[in-house]
Amino acid sequence: MRTGINHLFIPGPTNVPERVRQAVNVPMQDHRAHDFGAPNLGIFRDLKALLRTRDGRVLLFPGSGTGAWEAAITNTLSPGDRVLMARHGQFSALWVQMAQRLGLSVDLIDLPWGAGAPISEFERRLGADTKNEIKAVFVTHNETATGVTSDIGAVRRVLDETFHDALLFVDAVSSIGCLPFEMDLWGVDLAVTGSQKGLMMPPGLGILGVSPKALKAAETATMRRAYFNFADQIENNDKGYFPYTPPVQLLHGLRAALDLMLEEGLDNVIARHRRLAAGVRAAVQAWGLEVCAESPSLYSDTVTAIRTPAGVDARDVIRIGYDRYNASFGSGLGPLAGKVFRIGHIGDSNEGMCLTAIALAELSLAAAGASIRFGAGVAAAQQVYALPQAQAAQIAAQ
Ligand SMILES: *Cc1c(COP(=O)(O)O)cnc(C)c1O
């Protein structure tokens, strides 16, 4: 029998705050009623602020991040279009697979899992493409499988410097609402996220930021699309309605989640993620273990992927954590299975939760055969969390 709570330290679905859980508990509503639409206009407005776009728009699809990936591709590209993509983790790999299944011609850059987006290789390939044959560049902002955050602003600079007009697709599923994200400033044309990561909601919504340039591309792109058709959404969204039944209860949850973020202040949300992540990384260092990310500039403030020492199977760590300590850690995905476990510090989290994650990881690591001095990671994280907040965030940024 399990007592107490199951500690959810996976990077999605993330913990849902009580206020959001209460908010989704609503009697069902008439989604065509004359007063259903108005409150949703505020949701669209606040989502635009969250994505930092004035000129673009945000679309909501029943589904998840993967659905929003598909919506982005099928609405703006045509079969056989050449696109530039890098594969350096499970999520970037799955996006490549989807692009290929949908009939795109993918110029693929394969990198070690733990690397960031290949800025100079993008520059080389875009610079060589003087005829603008590459129609889109795809980037995974935060590779959740490896705990790697890539520099989207740098990708935009490369596009500008090579005078390239490819669309910029960004998977921001585990970054929007936690890490700095600047849709307009970075010239992101399609910004993908979902409800169950940084937005602290139950799964069920795919969220997509679309730039004016992407909307224009949708007018002439010829890939087949039906359920995810932008035009159907836009026709209805302007009055707060949807072309088919929306997940009504999730709209209430989204309202509550956006309110929580606005009350805390987006800058404070970002600083909190930075501070909590710094504590977790200090713990990993104190254990003498390595993170998956190749260099400090790539460290993710929403998830840390930790390599287990030689001879210690990360699957055992995860299994012991779950069975014995009622704690869920993220698994090593794809080729990282058995080599990596992950601690999510994304969304509705705090110092106490991170310290619990670290303490239970110590127990699980030790039981799986790692040589761990109990409390070493906890103490290292406490040193970070004891600092005044501004100072801790500064350390994390280094
Ligand atoms: C979770 C995640 C996805 C997939 O989203 P689903 O909501 O599971 O469909 C895609 N990309 C990244 C970076 C993710 O973290």
The ligand as an SDF file (V2000), in Angstrom:
LIG
                    3D

 15 15  0  0  0  0  0  0  0  0999 V2000
    6.8950   16.8010  -23.8810 C   0  0  0  0  0  0  0  0  0  0  0  0
    7.5860   17.2940  -25.0850 C   0  0  0  0  0  0  0  0  0  0  0  0
    7.0790   17.0960  -26.3790 C   0  0  0  0  0  0  0  0  0  0  0  0
    5.9030   16.2280  -26.6620 C   0  0  0  0  0  0  0  0  0  0  0  0
    4.7700   16.7590  -26.1880 O   0  0  0  0  0  0  0  0  0  0  0  0
    3.4890   15.8540  -25.8940 P   0  0  0  0  0  0  0  0  0  0  0  0
    2.6840   16.8670  -25.1700 O   0  0  0  0  0  0  0  0  0  0  0  0
    3.9010   14.6950  -25.0820 O   0  0  0  0  0  0  0  0  0  0  0  0
    2.9030   15.4870  -27.1960 O   0  0  0  0  0  0  0  0  0  0  0  0
    7.7470   17.6550  -27.4410 C   0  0  0  0  0  0  0  0  0  0  0  0
    8.8660   18.3480  -27.2660 N   0  0  0  0  0  0  0  0  0  0  0  0
    9.4010   18.5530  -26.0570 C   0  0  0  0  0  0  0  0  0  0  0  0
   10.6660   19.3350  -25.9460 C   0  0  0  0  0  0  0  0  0  0  0  0
    8.7820   18.0310  -24.9310 C   0  0  0  0  0  0  0  0  0  0  0  0
    9.3130   18.2270  -23.7230 O   0  0  0  0  0  0  0  0  0  0  0  0
  1  2  1  0
  2  3  1  0
  2 14  2  0
  3  4  1  0
  3 10  2  0
  4  5  1  0
  5  6  1  0
  6  7  2  0
  6  8  1  0
  6  9  1  0
 10 11  1  0
 11 12  2  0
 12 13  1  0
 12 14  1  0
 14 15  1  0
M  END
$$$$
